[in-house]
Amino acid sequence: MDSLDKGGFATELLNGDDPLSDEALQVAIGNLSKVGRLLVDSTLVQALVEHMPELALQPAQANRLYFVDLLYEQLATVSGLDARIVELLGEFKPLLARQILASDQFIKTSRHPLRQALDTLTDRAIGWHDGLGSNGDKLLLQFEDYIESVNGLEVDVDELPAHLVDQQQQIDKIFARYEKLQQRVCDSALGAMESQVARRFVDKYLNALFEGRQLPVAAVDFLQGEWRNSLQMLLLREGQQGSEWQSVTALTNSLVLSLLPQKSDQDKQKLLQLIPSFRPALRKHLLSVSSEDDKDDLLDTIEELHMLVLKGETLPAEDITPLSSLNTEGVITSISDAVSAEAANLQAGQWVLYNRENGSQIKAKLALLLADTAQMLFVNVLGAKCLEKSVEEFGFALSSKKAQLLNSQQVFSKTIARAVEQLIRQYQKQLREPPTPSAEQTEKLKQESLEKARAEAERLREQQEAEQAAIVEEESAELPESERGQVEKQVQELTIGAWVSLENRFGDRVSAKVAVIYKSTDKAVFVDQNGVKVGEYIKSDFVELIMQGKAEILKQSDNFENSLARVIKTLRKD
């Protein structure tokens, strides 16, 4: 690839006349894995500059290391993976760098064994997000074990699949259990859907039969009550084409006609002949009533009505209110057919990022789209039902960006493809720029710039250290020791999920949540509502930020609602 061989990326690594060989660079990158979590918290290029300041590379080597960082930037911003999953994947940086330095095959082919292993992991992890409870935490640990297994193998990359069989089987076993749970959720929804469809069909049939007619109140109660339920049960059992269903609908038609006023003696004579056949036929198909005594009570009521009809008595009758099992509450009718079609055309297995009304986000997989009821059922990564929407409602959510579709197949490979596209665009931009100075001029300008930059950086560092020391000394003198102790206590009590306010690199105040706390270094990592990292501080440094008014604890994870600023104000009043 020309962009990798001829591009001008990571030029800070081109600072010497004696660049490392590929073999030596492989060793140097392997040593970076011993640095701990540095490669999670910084770019690969930054790590090399910091720990090997005299390192000199060839342009093709620097370009490939730059590509690794570009790939992780894409994983963090557009892959759809949760920030904590991306953080775990950061452990792979040395391994990926060595593969890319050794051969472009990792970039060019999705059949590369390491890419396949990473696709397997990321496809499984695309649905993970914070807030899934203890089972979600266990799943995250399983992902971490898988990553450590891949990263710790000292074998040729072609041998990876054979060495990952146990880890792969373990993950497959876990997800097989989640898929069984999902299937039970779907089966339950299908059963409810079939029942609802049958109910609607029966209601439509009875409404048509009742239209324009008046019947005695007791007859209406029977027909719209237990007889309606029995028709629904029979339809579910036999189907519309079954001979028994056809027979029962004919019985129902005859029953309704028999309860209308009979005007002629001939009509009454026919009714008299039919009455004895109604009781056994109705009893046989009263499926919703289990007690024979209850059946007798209902059938006695029908016979009494028949006797009154035969006597020519006028029965109290009423207009029949149409039945309806349709629930239109909350249905949106103003959106376009195109928007509904987008939702209706989604396939089972599609992952989405959904923004809830309370501002939280969940990841949900479409498990079932019920065409007959236009309902969509979603489950989380653990197979539990987490969202149910009509097609129209979800179509509206898509059009309003309340819901976003996520790529859930070959997540890692597709992220590589996006990183390659980004690299090519940057390289093409370099080609359009004016010609660069000669090598001699470039080296001279480079050395002058480096010297100026170092001098200016040193001056600014000394100035900032002096100013910072003065501020800390002044504020420490002004604030009682009890205030600092209170601040330190609250910072030490910070746990994952606590919310703070702090300044970002642009000087703006933003709200952030504690995503990770490293006990070994006493460092906390903060992310925004979208899971994007906005800062990380050792707790002692975070105390200083609060004392300087540059940060504030808004809410502890255990629903602690008084901000640290309020505590300080209270102490000052005292």
C-alpha positions as CSV (number, residue, x, y, z in Angstrom):
1,M,0.0,0.0,0.0
2,D,1.5,3.3,-1.1
3,S,0.0,5.1,1.9
4,L,1.9,2.8,4.3
5,D,5.1,2.8,2.3
6,K,5.4,6.4,1.1
7,G,3.2,8.4,3.4
8,G,4.5,10.9,5.9
9,F,2.9,9.9,9.2
10,A,4.3,9.9,12.7
11,T,7.2,12.0,11.6
12,E,8.2,12.5,15.3
13,L,9.7,9.0,15.0
14,L,12.0,10.0,12.1
15,N,14.6,11.8,14.2
16,G,17.9,10.0,13.4
17,D,20.3,8.8,10.8
18,D,20.4,5.2,12.1
19,P,16.9,3.8,12.0
20,L,16.1,0.5,13.7
21,S,15.8,-2.7,11.6
22,D,12.5,-4.4,11.5
23,E,13.7,-7.1,13.8
24,A,14.9,-4.6,16.4
25,L,11.7,-2.7,16.2
26,Q,9.7,-5.9,16.8
27,V,11.7,-6.4,20.0
28,A,11.2,-2.8,21.0
29,I,7.5,-3.0,20.6
30,G,7.3,-6.3,22.4
31,N,9.0,-4.6,25.4
32,L,6.2,-2.0,25.5
33,S,3.8,-4.6,26.7
34,K,5.8,-4.6,30.0
35,V,4.9,-1.0,30.6
36,G,1.5,-2.0,32.0
37,R,-1.6,0.0,31.0
38,L,0.3,2.7,29.1
39,L,-0.8,1.3,25.8
40,V,-4.4,1.5,26.9
41,D,-4.1,5.2,28.0
42,S,-2.0,6.5,25.2
43,T,-1.2,6.0,21.5
44,L,1.5,3.6,20.4
45,V,3.5,6.4,18.9
46,Q,3.3,8.4,22.2
47,A,4.4,5.4,24.1
48,L,7.4,4.9,21.9
49,V,8.4,8.6,22.1
50,E,8.1,8.6,25.8
51,H,10.0,5.4,26.6
52,M,12.5,5.5,23.8
53,P,13.2,9.2,23.1
54,E,16.2,8.3,20.9
55,L,14.3,5.9,18.7
56,A,14.7,6.4,15.0
57,L,12.5,4.7,12.5
58,Q,12.2,4.3,8.7
59,P,9.1,6.1,7.2
60,A,7.4,2.8,6.3
61,Q,7.8,1.7,10.0
62,A,6.5,4.9,11.4
63,N,3.5,4.9,9.0
64,R,2.5,1.4,10.1
65,L,2.7,2.3,13.8
66,Y,0.6,5.4,13.0
67,F,-2.0,3.1,11.3
68,V,-2.3,1.1,14.5
69,D,-3.2,4.2,16.4
70,L,-5.6,5.3,13.6
71,L,-7.3,1.8,13.9
72,Y,-7.8,2.3,17.6
73,E,-9.2,5.8,17.1
74,Q,-11.8,4.2,14.8
75,L,-12.6,1.5,17.3
76,A,-13.2,4.1,20.0
77,T,-15.3,6.5,17.8
78,V,-17.3,4.6,15.1
79,S,-17.2,0.8,15.8
80,G,-20.1,0.9,18.3
81,L,-18.1,-1.0,20.9
82,D,-18.3,0.2,24.5
83,A,-15.4,2.2,25.9
84,R,-14.5,-0.6,28.3
85,I,-14.3,-3.1,25.5
86,V,-12.1,-0.8,23.5
87,E,-9.9,-0.4,26.6
88,L,-9.5,-4.1,26.8
89,L,-8.6,-4.3,23.2
90,G,-5.8,-1.8,23.9
91,E,-3.8,-4.7,25.3
92,F,-3.5,-5.9,21.7
93,K,-1.5,-2.9,20.4
94,P,2.0,-4.5,20.6
95,L,0.7,-7.7,19.0
96,L,-1.1,-5.9,16.2
97,A,1.9,-3.6,15.6
98,R,4.2,-6.6,15.2
99,Q,1.8,-8.3,12.8
100,I,1.4,-5.1,10.6
101,L,5.1,-4.5,10.6
102,A,5.8,-8.1,9.5
103,S,3.2,-8.2,6.7
104,D,0.4,-6.3,5.1
105,Q,-1.7,-9.5,5.1
106,F,-3.3,-8.6,8.4
107,I,-4.7,-5.4,6.8
108,K,-5.5,-6.9,3.4
109,T,-7.3,-10.2,4.2
110,S,-10.1,-11.0,6.6
111,R,-9.0,-14.6,6.7
112,H,-5.9,-13.7,8.7
113,P,-6.1,-15.8,11.9
114,L,-5.6,-13.0,14.3
115,R,-8.3,-10.9,12.5
116,Q,-10.7,-13.8,12.7
117,A,-10.0,-14.1,16.4
118,L,-10.7,-10.4,16.9
119,D,-13.8,-10.5,14.7
120,T,-15.1,-13.3,16.9
121,L,-14.5,-11.3,20.0
122,T,-15.9,-8.0,18.8
123,D,-18.9,-9.5,17.2
124,R,-19.8,-11.1,20.6
125,A,-18.9,-7.9,22.5
126,I,-20.8,-5.4,20.3
127,G,-23.9,-5.7,22.5
128,W,-22.1,-5.3,25.8
129,H,-22.7,-2.1,27.8
130,D,-22.4,-1.0,31.4
131,G,-25.4,-1.6,33.7
132,L,-26.1,-5.2,32.8
133,G,-25.6,-6.4,36.4
134,S,-23.5,-9.2,37.8
135,N,-24.0,-11.4,34.6
136,G,-22.8,-8.5,32.5
137,D,-19.7,-8.1,34.7
138,K,-19.0,-11.9,34.4
139,L,-19.2,-11.6,30.6
140,L,-16.8,-8.7,30.6
141,L,-14.3,-10.9,32.6
142,Q,-14.8,-13.7,30.0
143,F,-13.8,-11.2,27.3
144,E,-10.8,-10.1,29.3
145,D,-9.7,-13.8,29.7
146,Y,-10.0,-14.3,26.0
147,I,-7.9,-11.2,25.2
148,E,-5.2,-12.3,27.7
149,S,-5.2,-15.8,26.1
150,V,-4.7,-14.4,22.6
151,N,-2.2,-11.8,23.7
152,G,-0.1,-14.2,25.8
153,L,0.3,-16.9,23.2
154,E,4.0,-17.3,22.1
155,V,3.1,-19.1,18.9
156,D,3.1,-18.4,15.2
157,V,0.0,-16.5,14.2
158,D,-1.1,-19.3,11.9
159,E,-1.3,-21.6,14.9
160,L,-3.7,-19.2,16.8
161,P,-6.9,-21.1,15.9
162,A,-5.7,-24.4,17.4
163,H,-4.5,-22.7,20.6
164,L,-7.8,-20.8,21.1
165,V,-10.2,-23.8,20.9
166,D,-10.8,-23.9,24.7
167,Q,-11.3,-20.2,25.0
168,Q,-13.6,-20.1,22.0
169,Q,-15.6,-23.1,23.3
170,Q,-16.0,-21.3,26.6
171,I,-17.4,-18.2,25.0
172,D,-19.6,-20.2,22.7
173,K,-21.0,-22.1,25.7
174,I,-21.9,-18.8,27.5
175,F,-23.6,-17.4,24.4
176,A,-25.5,-20.7,23.8
177,R,-27.1,-20.2,27.2
178,Y,-28.0,-16.6,26.3
179,E,-29.5,-17.8,23.0
180,K,-31.6,-20.3,24.7
181,L,-33.0,-17.6,26.9
182,Q,-33.6,-15.4,23.8
183,Q,-35.5,-18.3,22.2
184,R,-37.7,-18.7,25.2
185,V,-38.5,-15.0,25.1
186,C,-39.3,-15.3,21.3
187,D,-41.5,-18.3,21.8
188,S,-43.4,-16.5,24.5
189,A,-43.9,-13.5,22.3
190,L,-45.0,-15.7,19.4
191,G,-47.5,-17.4,21.6
192,A,-48.9,-14.1,22.7
193,M,-48.9,-12.9,19.1
194,E,-50.9,-16.0,17.8
195,S,-53.4,-15.5,20.6
196,Q,-53.8,-11.8,19.7
197,V,-54.2,-12.6,16.0
198,A,-56.9,-15.2,16.9
199,R,-58.6,-12.7,19.2
200,R,-58.7,-10.1,16.4
201,F,-60.0,-12.6,13.9
202,V,-62.8,-13.7,16.2
203,D,-63.7,-10.1,17.0
204,K,-63.9,-9.2,13.4
205,Y,-66.2,-12.2,12.7
206,L,-68.5,-11.5,15.6
207,N,-68.7,-7.7,14.7
208,A,-69.7,-8.6,11.2
209,L,-72.4,-11.0,12.5
210,F,-73.8,-8.4,15.0
211,E,-73.8,-5.5,12.6
212,G,-77.2,-3.9,12.2
213,R,-78.8,-6.2,14.8
214,Q,-80.1,-5.9,18.3
215,L,-80.0,-8.9,20.7
216,P,-81.1,-9.4,24.3
217,V,-78.7,-8.3,26.9
218,A,-78.1,-11.8,28.2
219,A,-77.4,-13.1,24.7
220,V,-74.9,-10.4,24.1
221,D,-73.1,-11.1,27.4
222,F,-72.9,-14.8,26.4
223,L,-71.7,-14.3,22.9
224,Q,-69.2,-11.6,23.7
225,G,-68.0,-13.4,26.9
226,E,-67.4,-17.1,27.2
227,W,-68.4,-17.9,23.7
228,R,-66.0,-15.4,22.3
229,N,-63.2,-16.9,24.4
230,S,-64.2,-20.4,23.3
231,L,-64.1,-19.4,19.6
232,Q,-60.6,-18.0,20.1
233,M,-59.4,-21.3,21.7
234,L,-60.9,-23.3,18.9
235,L,-59.3,-21.1,16.2
236,L,-55.9,-21.5,17.8
237,R,-56.4,-25.3,17.9
238,E,-58.0,-25.9,14.5
239,G,-57.2,-23.0,12.3
240,Q,-59.5,-21.1,10.0
241,Q,-59.7,-24.0,7.4
242,G,-60.5,-26.7,10.0
243,S,-63.9,-28.4,9.6
244,E,-64.7,-27.9,13.2
245,W,-64.1,-24.2,13.0
246,Q,-66.5,-24.1,10.0
247,S,-69.1,-26.1,11.9
248,V,-68.9,-23.8,14.9
249,T,-69.3,-20.6,12.9
250,A,-72.4,-22.1,11.3
251,L,-73.7,-22.9,14.8
252,T,-73.0,-19.3,15.9
253,N,-74.8,-17.9,12.9
254,S,-77.8,-20.1,13.7
255,L,-77.8,-19.1,17.4
256,V,-77.8,-15.4,16.6
257,L,-80.7,-15.8,14.2
258,S,-82.6,-17.9,16.7
259,L,-82.5,-15.1,19.3
260,L,-84.1,-12.5,16.9
261,P,-87.9,-12.0,17.1
262,Q,-89.7,-14.7,15.1
263,K,-92.5,-13.1,13.2
264,S,-94.4,-16.0,11.7
265,D,-95.7,-19.3,13.1
266,Q,-93.6,-21.1,10.5
267,D,-90.4,-19.4,11.9
268,K,-91.4,-20.4,15.4
269,Q,-92.0,-24.0,14.3
270,K,-88.5,-24.1,12.8
271,L,-87.0,-22.6,16.0
272,L,-88.8,-25.2,18.1
273,Q,-87.2,-28.0,16.0
274,L,-83.7,-26.4,16.4
275,I,-83.8,-25.7,20.1
276,P,-82.9,-29.3,21.3
277,S,-79.8,-29.3,19.1
278,F,-78.3,-26.1,20.5
279,R,-77.6,-27.3,24.0
280,P,-75.3,-30.3,23.2
281,A,-73.6,-28.4,20.4
282,L,-72.9,-25.3,22.6
283,R,-71.8,-27.5,25.5
284,K,-69.3,-29.3,23.3
285,H,-67.6,-26.1,22.2
286,L,-67.7,-24.1,25.4
287,L,-63.9,-24.6,25.7
288,S,-63.3,-21.7,28.0
289,V,-65.6,-23.0,30.7
290,S,-64.3,-26.0,32.6
291,S,-67.1,-26.5,35.1
292,E,-70.1,-28.5,33.9
293,D,-72.3,-26.6,36.4
294,D,-71.2,-23.3,35.0
295,K,-71.9,-24.5,31.5
296,D,-75.4,-25.6,32.6
297,D,-76.1,-22.1,33.9
298,L,-75.0,-20.4,30.6
299,L,-77.1,-22.9,28.5
300,D,-80.1,-22.5,30.8
301,T,-80.0,-18.8,30.1
302,I,-80.0,-19.4,26.3
303,E,-82.9,-21.8,26.6
304,E,-84.9,-19.3,28.6
305,L,-84.4,-16.7,25.9
306,H,-85.5,-19.2,23.3
307,M,-88.7,-19.9,25.3
308,L,-89.5,-16.2,25.4
309,V,-88.9,-15.9,21.7
310,L,-91.3,-18.8,21.0
311,K,-94.0,-17.1,23.2
312,G,-93.6,-14.0,21.1
313,E,-92.6,-11.8,24.0
314,T,-90.7,-8.7,23.4
315,L,-87.2,-9.1,24.9
316,P,-85.2,-6.1,26.1
317,A,-82.6,-5.6,23.3
318,E,-79.7,-3.3,22.8
319,D,-77.4,-2.1,20.1
320,I,-74.2,-4.2,20.2
321,T,-71.0,-2.4,20.9
322,P,-68.4,-3.7,18.5
323,L,-65.6,-5.8,20.0
324,S,-62.0,-4.6,19.6
325,S,-58.8,-6.2,20.7
326,L,-56.7,-3.6,18.9
327,N,-54.6,-1.4,21.2
328,T,-53.7,1.8,19.4
329,E,-52.3,3.6,22.4
330,G,-49.1,5.3,21.6
331,V,-49.1,4.4,17.9
332,I,-47.7,7.1,15.7
333,T,-49.6,7.7,12.5
334,S,-47.9,10.7,11.1
335,I,-44.6,9.2,10.0
336,S,-44.0,8.3,6.4
337,D,-44.3,4.9,4.9
338,A,-40.6,5.0,4.0
339,V,-39.6,5.4,7.7
340,S,-41.8,2.5,8.7
341,A,-40.4,0.4,5.9
342,E,-36.8,1.0,7.1
343,A,-37.8,-0.5,10.5
344,A,-40.0,-3.3,8.9
345,N,-37.1,-4.4,6.7
346,L,-34.6,-5.0,9.6
347,Q,-33.5,-8.5,10.0
348,A,-33.3,-10.5,13.2
349,G,-29.9,-10.2,14.8
350,Q,-29.6,-6.4,14.0
351,W,-28.0,-4.6,16.9
352,V,-29.1,-1.0,17.8
353,L,-28.1,1.7,20.2
354,Y,-31.2,3.1,21.8
355,N,-31.5,6.3,23.8
356,R,-34.0,6.0,26.6
357,E,-36.2,8.8,27.9
358,N,-34.1,9.1,31.0
359,G,-31.0,9.8,29.0
360,S,-29.4,6.4,29.4
361,Q,-28.4,4.2,26.5
362,I,-28.8,0.5,25.9
363,K,-27.7,-1.8,23.2
364,A,-30.5,-4.1,22.0
365,K,-30.7,-6.9,19.4
366,L,-33.7,-7.4,17.2
367,A,-34.9,-10.9,18.2
368,L,-38.3,-11.0,16.6
369,L,-40.4,-9.0,14.1
370,L,-44.0,-10.0,14.3
371,A,-45.5,-9.2,10.9
372,D,-49.1,-9.9,12.0
373,T,-49.0,-7.4,14.8
374,A,-46.2,-5.1,13.5
375,Q,-44.3,-5.5,16.8
376,M,-40.6,-5.6,17.3
377,L,-39.0,-7.5,20.2
378,F,-35.4,-6.7,21.3
379,V,-33.1,-8.5,23.7
380,N,-29.8,-7.6,25.4
381,V,-26.5,-9.4,25.0
382,L,-27.6,-11.7,27.9
383,G,-30.7,-12.8,25.9
384,A,-33.2,-11.0,28.2
385,K,-36.0,-8.9,26.8
386,C,-35.1,-5.2,27.1
387,L,-37.2,-3.3,24.5
388,E,-40.5,-3.8,22.6
389,K,-41.8,-1.3,20.0
390,S,-44.2,-1.2,17.2
391,V,-42.7,-0.9,13.7
392,E,-44.0,2.6,13.4
393,E,-42.6,3.6,16.8
394,F,-39.2,2.2,16.0
395,G,-39.2,3.7,12.5
396,F,-39.8,7.1,14.2
397,A,-36.9,6.4,16.6
398,L,-34.6,5.7,13.7
399,S,-35.6,8.9,11.8
400,S,-35.2,11.0,14.9
401,K,-31.8,9.5,15.8
402,K,-33.2,8.1,19.0
403,A,-32.1,4.8,17.7
404,Q,-28.9,4.0,15.7
405,L,-28.2,0.8,13.8
406,L,-24.9,-0.9,14.8
407,N,-22.7,-3.1,12.6
408,S,-22.5,-6.4,14.3
409,Q,-20.7,-8.7,11.8
410,Q,-17.0,-8.7,11.3
411,V,-16.8,-5.6,13.5
412,F,-13.0,-5.5,13.8
413,S,-12.4,-6.2,10.0
414,K,-14.8,-3.4,9.0
415,T,-13.1,-1.1,11.4
416,I,-9.8,-1.9,9.7
417,A,-11.5,-1.0,6.4
418,R,-12.6,2.4,7.7
419,A,-9.1,3.0,9.1
420,V,-7.6,2.2,5.7
421,E,-10.0,4.6,4.0
422,Q,-9.0,7.3,6.4
423,L,-5.3,6.7,5.9
424,I,-5.7,6.8,2.1
425,R,-7.6,10.2,2.4
426,Q,-4.8,11.6,4.5
427,Y,-2.2,10.3,2.1
428,Q,-4.0,11.8,-0.9
429,K,-4.1,15.1,0.9
430,Q,-0.4,14.9,1.5
431,L,0.1,14.4,-2.3
432,R,-1.9,17.5,-3.1
433,E,0.2,19.7,-0.8
434,P,3.2,21.8,-2.1
435,P,6.5,19.9,-2.6
436,T,8.5,19.6,0.6
437,P,12.0,21.1,0.9
438,S,15.1,19.1,0.2
439,A,16.4,16.6,2.7
440,E,19.2,18.9,3.8
441,Q,16.8,21.8,4.2
442,T,14.3,19.7,6.0
443,E,16.9,18.4,8.4
444,K,18.1,21.8,9.2
445,L,14.7,23.2,9.7
446,K,13.8,20.2,11.8
447,Q,16.8,20.7,14.1
448,E,16.1,24.4,14.5
449,S,12.4,23.7,15.2
450,L,13.3,21.0,17.7
451,E,15.7,23.2,19.6
452,K,13.1,26.1,19.7
453,A,10.4,23.7,20.7
454,R,12.5,22.2,23.5
455,A,13.5,25.6,24.8
456,E,10.0,26.9,24.6
457,A,8.6,23.7,26.2
458,E,11.2,24.0,29.0
459,R,10.3,27.6,29.6
460,L,6.6,27.0,29.7
461,R,7.1,24.0,31.9
462,E,9.1,26.0,34.5
463,Q,6.6,28.8,34.3
464,Q,3.6,26.5,34.7
465,E,5.3,24.7,37.6
466,A,6.0,28.0,39.3
467,E,2.5,29.3,38.8
468,Q,1.0,26.0,39.9
469,A,3.2,25.9,43.0
470,A,2.1,29.4,43.9
471,I,-1.5,28.7,43.4
472,V,-1.4,25.5,45.5
473,E,0.5,27.3,48.2
474,E,-1.9,30.2,48.2
475,E,-5.0,28.0,48.2
476,S,-3.6,25.6,50.8
477,A,-2.9,28.6,53.1
478,E,-6.4,30.0,52.6
479,L,-8.3,26.8,53.1
480,P,-8.6,25.1,56.5
481,E,-7.0,21.7,56.8
482,S,-10.4,20.3,57.6
483,E,-11.6,21.3,54.1
484,R,-8.8,19.4,52.4
485,G,-9.4,16.4,54.5
486,Q,-13.0,16.4,53.6
487,V,-12.1,16.7,49.9
488,E,-9.6,13.9,50.2
489,K,-12.2,11.7,51.9
490,Q,-14.8,12.3,49.2
491,V,-12.3,11.6,46.4
492,Q,-11.2,8.3,48.1
493,E,-14.9,7.3,48.2
494,L,-15.3,7.7,44.5
495,T,-16.5,4.5,42.9
496,I,-17.4,3.4,39.4
497,G,-20.6,5.2,38.3
498,A,-19.9,8.5,40.3
499,W,-20.5,11.7,38.3
500,V,-18.2,14.7,38.3
501,S,-17.7,18.0,36.6
502,L,-14.3,18.8,35.2
503,E,-12.5,20.9,32.5
504,N,-11.8,19.2,29.2
505,R,-8.7,20.0,27.1
506,F,-10.5,23.0,25.6
507,G,-11.2,24.6,29.0
508,D,-14.9,23.8,28.9
509,R,-16.7,22.3,31.9
510,V,-18.2,18.8,31.1
511,S,-20.0,16.2,33.1
512,A,-18.3,12.8,33.3
513,K,-18.7,9.5,34.9
514,V,-16.1,7.3,36.6
515,A,-15.7,4.4,34.3
516,V,-12.6,2.6,35.6
517,I,-10.5,2.8,38.8
518,Y,-7.1,1.2,38.8
519,K,-6.4,0.3,42.4
520,S,-2.7,-0.4,41.7
521,T,-2.1,3.2,40.6
522,D,-5.0,4.9,42.4
523,K,-6.0,6.3,39.0
524,A,-9.6,7.0,37.9
525,V,-10.7,7.2,34.2
526,F,-13.6,9.5,33.3
527,V,-16.0,9.1,30.3
528,D,-18.9,11.2,29.0
529,Q,-22.5,10.0,28.4
530,N,-21.4,8.4,25.1
531,G,-18.6,6.4,26.7
532,V,-15.8,8.6,25.3
533,K,-12.9,9.2,27.6
534,V,-12.6,12.8,28.7
535,G,-9.8,12.5,31.3
536,E,-7.9,10.4,33.8
537,Y,-6.3,11.5,37.1
538,I,-4.5,10.0,40.0
539,K,-6.8,10.7,43.0
540,S,-4.3,13.0,44.7
541,D,-4.2,15.1,41.5
542,F,-8.0,15.1,41.3
543,V,-8.0,16.5,44.9
544,E,-5.9,19.4,43.8
545,L,-8.2,20.1,40.8
546,I,-11.2,20.3,43.2
547,M,-9.3,22.6,45.6
548,Q,-8.5,24.8,42.6
549,G,-12.1,25.0,41.6
550,K,-11.4,23.1,38.3
551,A,-13.4,20.0,39.2
552,E,-16.4,19.0,41.3
553,I,-18.0,15.8,42.5
554,L,-21.6,16.0,41.4
555,K,-23.0,12.6,42.5
556,Q,-21.5,9.5,44.2
557,S,-22.5,6.2,42.7
558,D,-24.5,5.4,45.9
559,N,-26.9,8.3,45.2
560,F,-24.8,10.7,47.2
561,E,-26.5,14.0,46.0
562,N,-24.5,16.8,47.6
563,S,-21.7,18.1,45.5
564,L,-18.3,18.6,47.0
565,A,-18.5,22.4,46.3
566,R,-21.6,22.5,48.6
567,V,-19.6,20.8,51.4
568,I,-16.8,23.3,51.0
569,K,-19.2,26.2,51.2
570,T,-20.8,24.8,54.3
571,L,-17.4,24.3,56.0
572,R,-16.5,27.9,55.1
573,K,-19.7,29.2,56.7
574,D,-18.9,27.3,59.9
